[in-house]
Amino acid sequence: MTPPEPQHREDNLMDRFDRAGLRRFRARDAVIAVLIGAAILILAAGGSIRRAGNGMRAGIGRDAVLAVGDPAGWLAGRLPVQHAAHVLTNWLSPNLNLTGFVGFTTTTTAAGQSIPPVTPDAFDPSTIGASPPPQQPLRTLLVTGDSMSEPLDQDLAQALVPSGVHVIQDPHIGTGISSTVLVDWGKLSAYQVRHDHPSAVVVFIGANDGYSMPGPDGKLVNCCSVEWATIYAQRVRQMMNTYRQAGAARVYWLTLPTPRDPARAKISLVVNAAIEVAAEPWRDQVRVIDTVPEFTPGNRYRDAMTVNGQPTIVRESDGIHLNDAGSELAAKLVLGDVNRDFTH
Amino acid sequence: MLFPTVQFAIFFPIVLAISWALMSRPSLWKPFIVLASYVFYAAASPVFCLLLAGVTVWNHGAARLIHRSHDDRVRSWICRVAVAGNLLLLGVFKYYSWFAQAVAQVLHSLSLGVPLPLVTIALPVGISFFTFQAISYTVDVKRGLIEPASLIDTTVYLSFFPHLVAGPIVRAREFLPQLASPRDPNRVAVSSGLMLIGMGLVKKVVIADYLGRTVVDPVFAVPQAYHAPDVLLAGYAYAAQIYCDFSGYTDIAIGLALLMGFVFPQNFNSPYRATGFRDFWRRWHMTLSRFLRDFVYIPLGGNRAGRLMTYRNLMITMVLGGLWHGAAWTFVLWGAYHGVGLVTEHALGGRIRLPGWLRWLVTFHLVVLGWVMFRAESLGSTWAFLSRLASPGAATLWTAPVLAAIVVAIGPQLLPARPVQALQDRIGRLRPLVLAPALAVLILFIGATVPSQGVPPFIYFRF
């Protein structure tokens, strides 16, 4: 027999601040101390508060942050403290330096009288029964995008790393093509290509999109009009062109499976249409992997489907992302196309 | 709303100032703090404010009924129903999808069809914490340890924003007495609060997130791409990351509460200093350990019914503790692993005498091994990770900043406790008006380390 359970003394240490005599200040000190700290942060980082607000989705939270951030940014911009703080702390930043890379530009114009040329690049040989180009060895695969690209990137890495493929996982959570506040994907894609020289790029992005974008006249165009889709497709096309590296690389761009929320579903419909349009000039190098028929046939959302004969939940509870099982399925779709183009 | 965000940096000073302005009038302060806490919660999930309110009303009603009844059997039944209601809620939101899929796949393989709808259910942030607090309240009323509180006090207790979404699990008997009278505006641990907030931010943003993105996430995602030295490093790095992430959150929560005049129980006490599993659980997530001890282990019989029953109770407690962290077999395995560790310690009963440093070394590595199970996406991933430890090769991730981050996270826990505590107390006695600018400058440096996509959520938010 083991001895009976000892009576537990209260081991929550609730009196630890009293024992050490640390509850010695006044409430007024707490409020003044916090306000002093807040004032210093406003003077030294007011611009960051405004930027954070601009990066948020429309709503009360954004309005509240901008109510502080706008005047804070204005004030900080007129004093030398912010600049000094930036100089002192910038060396700690983990962000990529994208200075010098070309970002998104708005160059959409209405169709004129001239006929845009059609090039052989516009044809995927497999769709017209032509013989495909010889397979190339796959050396480096870049998997990128927003949170949609996770855990797809892991699944692809787990499948390809054992055959010696260098898989670069480069997700940028919370970013979108329609917003350049967190990152300008025009610049980022150029940086990725110059830095990694991938022989193939897998892109899965669009969960955060739907932001207003500047149109050709500089005015903001709201989602999800034809004008918005045009600007979005132009941005996607710029990225596709960067990633395909003048035909030296293949691009696998996944469309968004329909999300549960009807408002988001509307955005995803437009995003997917824009992806298809953007890829038109380079169908032999840019493969659009349509996830809709697989996960949400007829654009009807579903949590579960049959996978390998088993009923399986394939979506996360947010109704946006694919879960591990869904992501494995998406990886199979990608690998099917990758294996058509490459040896490894 | 996350603590290390601009939204919270705007929210908190306003709430703090109004809170102290109203403190002397509880009839105004309590509704205000409930409103502020629900605004805080609504920023994460507005719909689930109703759930939080429902849990509050349910447990308040149960506690009242228990208190009114003089029949012990009735009191027990009310308590059981109330606890079952809380657990049912937790079960539906946290485990339904996992359970339904497991059942569906078994029955489908027997050609018996799918009996339950396979749907995903969004997990309300903090549900594991506030349901446990609610259970502790109802059970403590039933045990006669506390009197039932008024509805507004119960609401403040369950929704108080510093502990709402990721603990610490504050027991009703620790919190409700603090609501009995207004907090004394002349006895506030301001400097300790500021210091804890600063320490918490450094732990979370500078150390935990850095180790996560540079070592832990890449290696755990594809261990096949790395060799033994990097895989080993990732194991240590995750031990440092999860400690800094969770204890950092706790430090901030305790610091915020201190500035508002409240004290929360301690949640960590140098856990990597432990020299055994039992010692570890007295130092790691102490408020959960106490909950499991008082509401699972002892009610199961504790160690009062012989050796085998003690072992059974330990295993059940630890497996449930593992499952509390999430609906995944990896958490079950992790809980069972710690259960086996505790059982083994009990069984050996100090018969094997090892030098202190060796006991520490063994315990630390066994705990790190447990973290591998905890962090891996699946049982297969756990094995893939561990099997790479037998693959010699280059160390590509052993950089000075990574090693420094691990040493800074774990090293201070191994120092003698008294001087470390003395230093903290000394800082806690500094004048707040001196400490506040220092904290602001520290936040500027911390902010510079945040990547463009922002601060990742705390690991324990998922639980």
HADDOCK unambig.tbl for C-alpha pairs under 7 A between the chains (distance, minus, plus):
assign (segid A and resid 1 and name CA) (segid B and resid 306 and name CA) 5.03 0.50 0.50
assign (segid A and resid 1 and name CA) (segid B and resid 307 and name CA) 6.18 0.50 0.50
assign (segid A and resid 2 and name CA) (segid B and resid 303 and name CA) 6.66 0.50 0.50
assign (segid A and resid 2 and name CA) (segid B and resid 306 and name CA) 6.19 0.50 0.50
assign (segid A and resid 2 and name CA) (segid B and resid 307 and name CA) 6.31 0.50 0.50
assign (segid A and resid 4 and name CA) (segid B and resid 303 and name CA) 6.28 0.50 0.50
assign (segid A and resid 4 and name CA) (segid B and resid 304 and name CA) 5.33 0.50 0.50
assign (segid A and resid 5 and name CA) (segid B and resid 302 and name CA) 6.86 0.50 0.50
assign (segid A and resid 5 and name CA) (segid B and resid 303 and name CA) 6.03 0.50 0.50
assign (segid A and resid 5 and name CA) (segid B and resid 304 and name CA) 6.57 0.50 0.50
assign (segid A and resid 12 and name CA) (segid B and resid 265 and name CA) 4.83 0.50 0.50
assign (segid A and resid 12 and name CA) (segid B and resid 266 and name CA) 5.79 0.50 0.50
assign (segid A and resid 13 and name CA) (segid B and resid 265 and name CA) 5.99 0.50 0.50
assign (segid A and resid 13 and name CA) (segid B and resid 266 and name CA) 6.13 0.50 0.50
assign (segid A and resid 14 and name CA) (segid B and resid 263 and name CA) 6.52 0.50 0.50
assign (segid A and resid 14 and name CA) (segid B and resid 264 and name CA) 6.56 0.50 0.50
assign (segid A and resid 14 and name CA) (segid B and resid 265 and name CA) 5.28 0.50 0.50
assign (segid A and resid 20 and name CA) (segid B and resid 425 and name CA) 6.76 0.50 0.50
assign (segid A and resid 22 and name CA) (segid B and resid 189 and name CA) 5.26 0.50 0.50
assign (segid A and resid 22 and name CA) (segid B and resid 192 and name CA) 6.96 0.50 0.50
assign (segid A and resid 22 and name CA) (segid B and resid 428 and name CA) 6.02 0.50 0.50
assign (segid A and resid 22 and name CA) (segid B and resid 429 and name CA) 6.10 0.50 0.50
assign (segid A and resid 23 and name CA) (segid B and resid 187 and name CA) 4.74 0.50 0.50
assign (segid A and resid 23 and name CA) (segid B and resid 188 and name CA) 4.53 0.50 0.50
assign (segid A and resid 23 and name CA) (segid B and resid 189 and name CA) 3.93 0.50 0.50
assign (segid A and resid 24 and name CA) (segid B and resid 187 and name CA) 5.15 0.50 0.50
assign (segid A and resid 24 and name CA) (segid B and resid 188 and name CA) 5.91 0.50 0.50
assign (segid A and resid 24 and name CA) (segid B and resid 189 and name CA) 6.10 0.50 0.50
assign (segid A and resid 25 and name CA) (segid B and resid 186 and name CA) 5.97 0.50 0.50
assign (segid A and resid 25 and name CA) (segid B and resid 187 and name CA) 5.59 0.50 0.50
assign (segid A and resid 25 and name CA) (segid B and resid 188 and name CA) 5.02 0.50 0.50
assign (segid A and resid 25 and name CA) (segid B and resid 189 and name CA) 6.12 0.50 0.50
assign (segid A and resid 25 and name CA) (segid B and resid 190 and name CA) 6.16 0.50 0.50
assign (segid A and resid 26 and name CA) (segid B and resid 185 and name CA) 5.42 0.50 0.50
assign (segid A and resid 26 and name CA) (segid B and resid 186 and name CA) 4.29 0.50 0.50
assign (segid A and resid 26 and name CA) (segid B and resid 187 and name CA) 5.96 0.50 0.50
assign (segid A and resid 26 and name CA) (segid B and resid 188 and name CA) 5.66 0.50 0.50
assign (segid A and resid 27 and name CA) (segid B and resid 20 and name CA) 6.74 0.50 0.50
assign (segid A and resid 27 and name CA) (segid B and resid 185 and name CA) 4.74 0.50 0.50
assign (segid A and resid 27 and name CA) (segid B and resid 186 and name CA) 6.31 0.50 0.50
assign (segid A and resid 27 and name CA) (segid B and resid 188 and name CA) 6.05 0.50 0.50
assign (segid A and resid 29 and name CA) (segid B and resid 432 and name CA) 6.49 0.50 0.50
assign (segid A and resid 30 and name CA) (segid B and resid 190 and name CA) 5.45 0.50 0.50
assign (segid A and resid 30 and name CA) (segid B and resid 259 and name CA) 5.94 0.50 0.50
assign (segid A and resid 31 and name CA) (segid B and resid 16 and name CA) 6.63 0.50 0.50
assign (segid A and resid 31 and name CA) (segid B and resid 17 and name CA) 5.74 0.50 0.50
assign (segid A and resid 33 and name CA) (segid B and resid 432 and name CA) 5.96 0.50 0.50
assign (segid A and resid 33 and name CA) (segid B and resid 433 and name CA) 5.44 0.50 0.50
assign (segid A and resid 33 and name CA) (segid B and resid 436 and name CA) 5.13 0.50 0.50
assign (segid A and resid 34 and name CA) (segid B and resid 13 and name CA) 6.29 0.50 0.50
assign (segid A and resid 34 and name CA) (segid B and resid 436 and name CA) 6.63 0.50 0.50
assign (segid A and resid 35 and name CA) (segid B and resid 13 and name CA) 6.62 0.50 0.50
assign (segid A and resid 36 and name CA) (segid B and resid 436 and name CA) 6.61 0.50 0.50
assign (segid A and resid 36 and name CA) (segid B and resid 437 and name CA) 6.77 0.50 0.50
assign (segid A and resid 37 and name CA) (segid B and resid 436 and name CA) 5.41 0.50 0.50
assign (segid A and resid 37 and name CA) (segid B and resid 437 and name CA) 5.53 0.50 0.50
assign (segid A and resid 37 and name CA) (segid B and resid 439 and name CA) 6.97 0.50 0.50
assign (segid A and resid 37 and name CA) (segid B and resid 440 and name CA) 4.91 0.50 0.50
assign (segid A and resid 40 and name CA) (segid B and resid 440 and name CA) 6.38 0.50 0.50
assign (segid A and resid 41 and name CA) (segid B and resid 440 and name CA) 6.22 0.50 0.50
assign (segid A and resid 49 and name CA) (segid B and resid 6 and name CA) 6.49 0.50 0.50
assign (segid A and resid 65 and name CA) (segid B and resid 7 and name CA) 6.21 0.50 0.50
assign (segid A and resid 89 and name CA) (segid B and resid 445 and name CA) 5.69 0.50 0.50
assign (segid A and resid 89 and name CA) (segid B and resid 448 and name CA) 5.86 0.50 0.50
assign (segid A and resid 90 and name CA) (segid B and resid 448 and name CA) 6.28 0.50 0.50
assign (segid A and resid 92 and name CA) (segid B and resid 448 and name CA) 5.74 0.50 0.50
assign (segid A and resid 92 and name CA) (segid B and resid 449 and name CA) 5.33 0.50 0.50
assign (segid A and resid 93 and name CA) (segid B and resid 448 and name CA) 5.22 0.50 0.50
assign (segid A and resid 93 and name CA) (segid B and resid 449 and name CA) 4.87 0.50 0.50
assign (segid A and resid 93 and name CA) (segid B and resid 450 and name CA) 6.85 0.50 0.50
assign (segid A and resid 93 and name CA) (segid B and resid 451 and name CA) 6.98 0.50 0.50
assign (segid A and resid 94 and name CA) (segid B and resid 449 and name CA) 6.03 0.50 0.50
assign (segid A and resid 94 and name CA) (segid B and resid 450 and name CA) 6.93 0.50 0.50
assign (segid A and resid 94 and name CA) (segid B and resid 451 and name CA) 5.60 0.50 0.50
assign (segid A and resid 95 and name CA) (segid B and resid 451 and name CA) 5.49 0.50 0.50
assign (segid A and resid 95 and name CA) (segid B and resid 452 and name CA) 6.35 0.50 0.50
assign (segid A and resid 154 and name CA) (segid B and resid 221 and name CA) 5.44 0.50 0.50
assign (segid A and resid 154 and name CA) (segid B and resid 222 and name CA) 6.27 0.50 0.50
assign (segid A and resid 157 and name CA) (segid B and resid 222 and name CA) 6.39 0.50 0.50
assign (segid A and resid 158 and name CA) (segid B and resid 222 and name CA) 5.74 0.50 0.50
assign (segid A and resid 161 and name CA) (segid B and resid 224 and name CA) 6.97 0.50 0.50
assign (segid A and resid 161 and name CA) (segid B and resid 225 and name CA) 6.17 0.50 0.50
assign (segid A and resid 162 and name CA) (segid B and resid 224 and name CA) 6.91 0.50 0.50
assign (segid A and resid 172 and name CA) (segid B and resid 453 and name CA) 6.73 0.50 0.50
assign (segid A and resid 173 and name CA) (segid B and resid 453 and name CA) 5.78 0.50 0.50
assign (segid A and resid 174 and name CA) (segid B and resid 453 and name CA) 5.84 0.50 0.50
assign (segid A and resid 175 and name CA) (segid B and resid 453 and name CA) 6.95 0.50 0.50
assign (segid A and resid 182 and name CA) (segid B and resid 452 and name CA) 5.46 0.50 0.50
assign (segid A and resid 182 and name CA) (segid B and resid 453 and name CA) 6.24 0.50 0.50
assign (segid A and resid 303 and name CA) (segid B and resid 118 and name CA) 6.95 0.50 0.50
assign (segid A and resid 303 and name CA) (segid B and resid 119 and name CA) 5.38 0.50 0.50
assign (segid A and resid 303 and name CA) (segid B and resid 120 and name CA) 6.26 0.50 0.50
assign (segid A and resid 304 and name CA) (segid B and resid 118 and name CA) 5.99 0.50 0.50
assign (segid A and resid 304 and name CA) (segid B and resid 119 and name CA) 6.66 0.50 0.50
assign (segid A and resid 310 and name CA) (segid B and resid 105 and name CA) 6.03 0.50 0.50
assign (segid A and resid 310 and name CA) (segid B and resid 108 and name CA) 6.95 0.50 0.50
assign (segid A and resid 311 and name CA) (segid B and resid 104 and name CA) 6.79 0.50 0.50
assign (segid A and resid 311 and name CA) (segid B and resid 105 and name CA) 6.29 0.50 0.50
assign (segid A and resid 312 and name CA) (segid B and resid 101 and name CA) 6.55 0.50 0.50
assign (segid A and resid 313 and name CA) (segid B and resid 118 and name CA) 6.51 0.50 0.50
assign (segid A and resid 316 and name CA) (segid B and resid 120 and name CA) 6.65 0.50 0.50
assign (segid A and resid 317 and name CA) (segid B and resid 120 and name CA) 4.73 0.50 0.50
assign (segid A and resid 317 and name CA) (segid B and resid 121 and name CA) 5.15 0.50 0.50
assign (segid A and resid 317 and name CA) (segid B and resid 122 and name CA) 4.62 0.50 0.50
assign (segid A and resid 318 and name CA) (segid B and resid 122 and name CA) 6.04 0.50 0.50
